[in-house]
Amino acid sequence: MGKQNLPLTSEPKEICVLRLSAVGDVCHTVPVVRAIQDHWPAARITWVIGKLESTLVRDIPDVTFAVLDKSRGLQGYRDLHREMHGKRFDLLLHMQVSLRSSVASRLISSPVRLGFDRDRAKDFQWLFTTDRIEPRKHQHVMDGLFGFAQALGIKDPAIRWDIPIPDQAREFAAQHIPTDRRTLVISPCSTSRYRNWRNWSPEGYAAVADHAALKHDMQVILTGGPTETETEYGNRICGIAAHEPINLIGRTGLKELLALLDAADALLAPDSGPVHMATSVGTPVIGLYVTSNPMRTGPYFSRQWFVNKYPEALEAELGKTVDQVPWGKRVRNPAAIDRIRVNDVTDKLDALLASDL
C-alpha cells in the first residue's frame, strides 16, 4: 500500500504508539512521544509496550500504557486484545519492525497505520501499514524514529526525555554515589542475542576501573541484571581489580539504574540499553563498538567518546569499508571485541574528564 491518509486533515484525538522493546529502542521512542505531546497536547496517547520496558517509562505523565507480556505467549496477545477491545484510534504509529509486533498491530483498530518505508519495513511490516515514513539512509535509530513525527508534520522538535525518577530510586542512588568524588558506572554486559560479540573482557574492565580509581580518584560502580553471565562478570571484575568496585549487579531495577546513571559522571558500556538510558539523563557514555555501527546505534550525544573499532573489524572480517556494507551490518565474530585495548578506553575516559562536560 502507498500513502493514503497523510498528511492528517485534523488533529488526532487518540494516538496509539506500538514499540514493544528493547530498552534502548524504548529510550529512542520517548523523545518522539514527547514531541507529539508538545505538538498536540490535547491528544490522548496509548503506548503498547513490553513488560520489562514498561517498568522504565510507565509513569510518564499523560500516557496510557498497554503491556504485551511476551513471556505469556499466546495468552499475552489475548490479554492485549482484551485491553484493546472496543477502542478505536485516529492514528497508529507502528514503530517496531518484527513479525511479533506486526501481529500485535492487528489487535489495534485505526484507519491510519504509519510504518517504516519499504526498505526499512523488514519482516513484511509494509503489509500491516497504510502509510509510510519518508525513506532515509544512514540514520541513527532515533533519527529514524523521528521520521514518524516528521510524517505527521512535526518539524524540528525539541529532543527531551524527562523520564520520571521516583524518590525511592534516587535514595538508592544516593546510598552508593559519593558526594565528594566523581563516579564511573560500568555496565559490562549486553544481554542481547549478540552479547557474546559485544562483551569486552573482565580483565579490561578491571584495568579501567583501577585507572579511574588511581588517576582520577573515582568511585567505580558495576551494574547489570541478575543473569548468570552478568553475575559472573561482576565477580570476576571485582576479583581482578586492585581497587574493588561497588558491585550492584543484580540489585537494581530499571528505575534504580536510571537514578544511578543520572547521578554518575560517566558510563562505560558496550552496545546495550544502559547507554541510551544514560543519554536520556544527560550522562556521557564511553561506548564500546566493534561488531555494530555506533553511528547507527551508539549513544546519541556521546559520539566523541565512542571507542569505535567497527571499521577495523569490517575490514579484517569482510574486507570492506563502512560505505560498502548495509548500514546495519554486523560483524559476526565474537573475537572481534578483542580489538579494543585498555588504553583505547582509558584515553577516552581521560579526555572526557578533562572536557567541560
C-alpha positions as CSV (number, residue, x, y, z in Angstrom):
1,M,0.0,0.0,0.0
2,G,1.2,3.5,-0.7
3,K,0.5,6.7,1.2
4,Q,-3.3,7.1,1.5
5,N,-4.0,9.0,4.7
6,L,-1.3,11.5,5.3
7,P,-1.0,14.4,5.9
8,L,-3.7,14.4,8.5
9,T,-6.6,16.9,7.8
10,S,-7.4,17.3,11.5
11,E,-5.7,17.0,14.9
12,P,-5.9,13.4,16.2
13,K,-7.7,12.8,19.4
14,E,-6.5,9.2,20.1
15,I,-3.0,8.1,19.1
16,C,-1.5,4.6,19.6
17,V,2.3,4.1,19.7
18,L,3.5,0.5,19.1
19,R,7.0,-0.1,20.3
20,L,7.5,-3.2,22.5
21,S,11.2,-3.5,23.0
22,A,14.1,-3.3,23.7
23,V,15.1,-0.9,26.5
24,G,17.4,1.1,24.2
25,D,14.8,1.5,21.5
26,V,12.2,2.4,24.0
27,C,14.6,5.2,25.1
28,H,14.8,6.3,21.5
29,T,11.0,6.4,21.3
30,V,10.4,8.6,24.3
31,P,11.5,11.8,22.6
32,V,9.1,11.1,19.7
33,V,6.3,10.7,22.2
34,R,7.3,13.9,23.9
35,A,7.4,15.7,20.6
36,I,3.8,14.5,19.9
37,Q,2.7,15.7,23.3
38,D,4.3,19.1,22.7
39,H,2.7,19.4,19.3
40,W,-0.8,18.0,20.2
41,P,-1.2,18.5,24.0
42,A,-4.9,17.5,23.9
43,A,-4.3,14.2,22.2
44,R,-4.6,11.0,24.3
45,I,-1.6,8.7,23.7
46,T,-1.6,4.9,24.4
47,W,1.7,3.1,24.2
48,V,1.8,-0.6,23.6
49,I,5.0,-1.8,25.2
50,G,6.8,-4.9,26.5
51,K,6.6,-5.8,30.2
52,L,10.2,-5.1,31.2
53,E,10.4,-1.9,29.2
54,S,7.2,-0.6,30.8
55,T,8.9,-0.5,34.2
56,L,11.2,2.3,32.9
57,V,8.6,4.6,31.4
58,R,5.1,3.6,32.7
59,D,4.9,6.7,34.9
60,I,5.4,9.2,32.1
61,P,2.5,11.7,32.6
62,D,-0.4,11.7,30.2
63,V,0.4,8.4,28.5
64,T,-1.6,5.2,29.0
65,F,0.5,2.0,28.8
66,A,-0.8,-1.3,27.4
67,V,1.6,-4.1,28.2
68,L,2.2,-7.1,25.9
69,D,3.9,-9.7,28.1
70,K,5.7,-11.8,25.6
71,S,6.7,-14.4,28.2
72,R,3.0,-15.4,28.3
73,G,3.0,-16.5,24.6
74,L,-0.5,-16.5,23.1
75,Q,-2.1,-15.5,26.4
76,G,-0.1,-12.2,26.2
77,Y,-1.8,-11.4,22.9
78,R,-5.2,-12.4,24.3
79,D,-4.6,-10.0,27.2
80,L,-3.7,-7.2,24.8
81,H,-6.7,-8.0,22.6
82,R,-8.9,-7.7,25.7
83,E,-7.4,-4.4,26.6
84,M,-7.7,-3.0,23.1
85,H,-11.3,-4.3,22.5
86,G,-13.7,-1.5,21.8
87,K,-11.0,1.1,21.4
88,R,-10.5,3.0,18.2
89,F,-7.6,5.3,17.5
90,D,-7.2,8.0,14.9
91,L,-3.6,7.0,14.3
92,L,-1.3,4.1,14.9
93,L,2.4,4.6,14.9
94,H,3.8,1.1,14.1
95,M,7.4,1.8,15.2
96,Q,8.8,-1.7,15.5
97,V,10.0,-3.9,12.7
98,S,9.2,-7.5,13.7
99,L,6.6,-10.1,12.9
100,R,5.6,-10.2,16.5
101,S,4.9,-6.5,16.7
102,S,3.0,-6.6,13.4
103,V,0.8,-9.4,14.7
104,A,0.2,-7.2,17.8
105,S,-0.7,-4.3,15.5
106,R,-3.7,-6.2,14.1
107,L,-5.2,-6.0,17.6
108,I,-5.3,-2.2,17.3
109,S,-8.1,-0.5,15.5
110,S,-7.1,2.5,13.5
111,P,-7.7,3.8,9.9
112,V,-4.2,5.3,9.7
113,R,-1.4,2.8,10.3
114,L,2.0,4.5,9.8
115,G,5.1,2.3,9.4
116,F,8.6,2.4,8.0
117,D,9.4,3.0,4.4
118,R,9.7,-0.1,2.2
119,D,13.5,-0.5,2.5
120,R,13.3,-0.5,6.4
121,A,10.0,-2.3,6.7
122,K,11.6,-5.7,7.3
123,D,9.7,-8.9,8.2
124,F,6.8,-7.7,5.9
125,Q,5.9,-4.8,8.1
126,W,4.7,-3.0,5.0
127,L,1.8,-5.5,4.7
128,F,0.5,-4.2,8.1
129,T,0.5,-0.4,7.4
130,T,-1.4,2.0,5.3
131,D,1.2,4.8,5.2
132,R,5.0,5.0,5.4
133,I,7.6,7.5,6.6
134,E,9.9,9.0,4.2
135,P,12.9,6.8,3.2
136,R,16.2,7.9,4.6
137,K,19.6,6.3,4.5
138,H,22.4,6.2,7.1
139,Q,20.4,7.5,10.0
140,H,20.8,6.9,13.7
141,V,18.0,4.7,15.0
142,M,16.5,7.6,16.9
143,D,16.6,9.9,13.9
144,G,14.7,7.1,12.0
145,L,12.0,7.1,14.7
146,F,11.7,10.9,14.5
147,G,10.7,10.2,10.9
148,F,7.3,9.3,12.3
149,A,7.0,12.8,13.9
150,Q,8.1,14.4,10.7
151,A,5.5,12.4,8.7
152,L,2.8,14.0,11.0
153,G,4.0,17.5,10.2
154,I,6.1,17.9,13.4
155,K,9.1,19.8,12.3
156,D,12.4,20.3,14.3
157,P,11.0,19.1,17.6
158,A,13.0,19.6,20.8
159,I,14.7,16.4,22.0
160,R,13.7,15.7,25.6
161,W,13.1,12.6,27.7
162,D,12.0,13.7,31.2
163,I,11.6,10.1,32.4
164,P,10.4,10.3,36.0
165,I,12.8,9.0,38.7
166,P,10.9,8.1,41.9
167,D,12.3,9.2,45.3
168,Q,13.0,5.6,46.3
169,A,15.3,5.2,43.3
170,R,17.1,8.5,44.0
171,E,17.6,7.4,47.6
172,F,19.0,4.1,46.4
173,A,21.5,6.0,44.2
174,A,22.4,8.4,47.0
175,Q,23.4,5.5,49.1
176,H,26.1,4.5,46.6
177,I,27.1,7.7,44.7
178,P,29.6,9.7,46.8
179,T,29.1,13.5,47.0
180,D,32.8,14.2,47.2
181,R,34.1,12.0,44.4
182,R,33.3,11.5,40.7
183,T,31.7,8.3,39.8
184,L,32.1,5.9,36.9
185,V,29.4,3.4,36.3
186,I,30.4,0.3,34.4
187,S,27.7,-1.8,32.8
188,P,29.9,-4.5,31.4
189,C,27.5,-6.8,29.6
190,S,25.0,-6.7,26.8
191,T,22.1,-9.1,27.2
192,S,21.0,-9.1,23.6
193,R,21.3,-12.2,21.4
194,Y,24.6,-10.7,20.2
195,R,26.0,-10.4,23.7
196,N,28.9,-12.8,23.1
197,W,30.1,-10.5,20.3
198,R,29.7,-7.3,22.4
199,N,31.0,-8.1,25.8
200,W,34.6,-7.0,26.5
201,S,36.8,-8.9,28.9
202,P,36.6,-8.7,32.7
203,E,40.3,-8.1,32.7
204,G,39.8,-5.0,30.5
205,Y,37.1,-3.6,32.7
206,A,39.1,-4.2,35.9
207,A,42.1,-2.3,34.4
208,V,39.9,0.6,33.5
209,A,38.3,0.6,37.0
210,D,41.8,0.7,38.6
211,H,42.8,3.5,36.2
212,A,39.7,5.5,37.2
213,A,40.4,5.0,40.9
214,L,44.1,5.7,40.8
215,K,44.4,8.5,38.3
216,H,41.0,10.2,38.9
217,D,40.0,9.2,42.4
218,M,36.7,7.9,41.0
219,Q,34.3,5.6,42.7
220,V,33.5,2.8,40.3
221,I,30.1,1.0,40.4
222,L,29.2,-2.1,38.5
223,T,25.6,-2.5,37.3
224,G,23.7,-5.1,35.4
225,G,20.9,-7.7,35.6
226,P,20.7,-10.9,37.6
227,T,21.7,-13.2,34.7
228,E,24.4,-15.8,35.2
229,T,26.7,-14.1,32.7
230,E,26.4,-10.7,34.3
231,T,26.8,-12.1,37.8
232,E,30.0,-13.9,36.7
233,Y,31.3,-10.8,35.1
234,G,30.8,-8.8,38.2
235,N,32.5,-11.3,40.4
236,R,35.5,-11.6,38.0
237,I,36.0,-7.9,37.7
238,C,35.9,-7.5,41.5
239,G,38.3,-10.4,41.9
240,I,40.8,-8.9,39.5
241,A,40.6,-5.2,40.3
242,A,43.1,-3.9,42.8
243,H,40.6,-1.2,43.8
244,E,37.4,-3.2,44.1
245,P,34.3,-1.5,42.6
246,I,30.9,-1.5,44.3
247,N,29.1,-4.4,42.8
248,L,25.4,-3.7,42.2
249,I,24.9,-6.3,39.5
250,G,21.5,-7.9,40.0
251,R,20.5,-5.4,42.6
252,T,18.8,-2.7,40.5
253,G,15.6,-2.4,38.6
254,L,15.5,0.0,35.6
255,K,14.4,2.9,37.8
256,E,17.3,2.4,40.2
257,L,19.7,2.1,37.3
258,L,18.4,5.3,35.8
259,A,18.9,7.1,39.1
260,L,22.5,5.8,39.3
261,L,23.2,7.0,35.8
262,D,21.6,10.4,36.5
263,A,23.9,10.9,39.5
264,A,27.1,9.4,37.8
265,D,29.7,11.4,35.9
266,A,30.1,8.8,33.1
267,L,29.1,5.3,31.9
268,L,31.3,2.7,30.3
269,A,29.3,0.0,28.5
270,P,29.1,-2.0,25.2
271,D,26.2,-1.6,22.7
272,S,23.3,-2.1,25.2
273,G,20.2,-0.4,26.7
274,P,22.1,1.4,29.5
275,V,24.0,3.6,27.1
276,H,20.7,5.1,25.9
277,M,19.3,5.3,29.4
278,A,22.4,7.4,30.3
279,T,21.9,9.5,27.3
280,S,18.3,10.2,28.4
281,V,19.6,11.8,31.7
282,G,22.5,13.6,30.1
283,T,25.3,11.4,31.3
284,P,28.2,11.0,28.8
285,V,28.9,7.4,27.7
286,I,32.1,5.7,26.7
287,G,30.6,3.2,24.3
288,L,32.5,0.1,23.1
289,Y,31.7,-0.6,19.5
290,V,33.2,-3.3,17.4
291,T,30.5,-5.6,15.9
292,S,27.9,-2.9,15.2
293,N,28.0,0.6,13.7
294,P,27.9,3.2,16.5
295,M,26.8,5.9,14.1
296,R,23.5,3.9,13.9
297,T,23.1,2.5,17.4
298,G,25.5,4.4,19.6
299,P,24.7,6.9,22.4
300,Y,23.2,9.8,20.6
301,F,25.0,12.7,22.3
302,S,28.4,10.9,23.1
303,R,29.8,10.3,19.6
304,Q,33.1,11.9,20.5
305,W,33.6,9.2,23.3
306,F,33.0,6.1,21.2
307,V,35.7,3.5,21.2
308,N,35.0,2.7,17.6
309,K,36.7,-0.4,16.2
310,Y,33.8,-1.2,13.8
311,P,35.6,0.0,10.6
312,E,38.7,-2.0,11.6
313,A,36.6,-5.1,12.2
314,L,34.8,-4.8,8.9
315,E,38.0,-4.6,7.0
316,A,39.5,-7.6,8.8
317,E,36.5,-9.8,8.7
318,L,34.9,-8.9,5.4
319,G,37.5,-6.9,3.5
320,K,35.0,-4.0,3.2
321,T,34.6,-0.4,4.4
322,V,31.6,1.0,6.2
323,D,30.4,2.6,3.0
324,Q,30.5,-0.8,1.2
325,V,28.1,-2.7,3.6
326,P,24.5,-2.2,4.6
327,W,24.0,0.4,7.3
328,G,23.0,-2.1,9.9
329,K,25.6,-4.8,9.0
330,R,27.1,-6.6,12.0
331,V,30.4,-8.4,12.3
332,R,29.7,-12.0,13.3
333,N,32.9,-12.8,15.1
334,P,33.0,-13.0,19.0
335,A,36.8,-12.5,18.9
336,A,36.4,-9.1,17.2
337,I,35.8,-7.4,20.6
338,D,39.4,-8.2,21.5
339,R,40.4,-5.3,19.1
340,I,39.7,-2.9,22.0
341,R,42.7,-2.2,24.1
342,V,42.7,-0.9,27.7
343,N,44.4,2.3,26.6
344,D,41.7,2.9,24.0
345,V,39.2,3.2,26.8
346,T,41.4,5.0,29.4
347,D,42.3,7.6,26.8
348,K,38.6,8.3,26.2
349,L,38.0,8.5,30.0
350,D,40.9,10.9,30.5
351,A,39.7,13.1,27.6
352,L,36.1,13.1,28.9
353,L,37.0,14.1,32.4
354,A,39.3,16.8,31.1
355,S,36.4,18.2,29.0
356,D,33.8,20.7,30.0
357,L,31.1,18.0,30.3
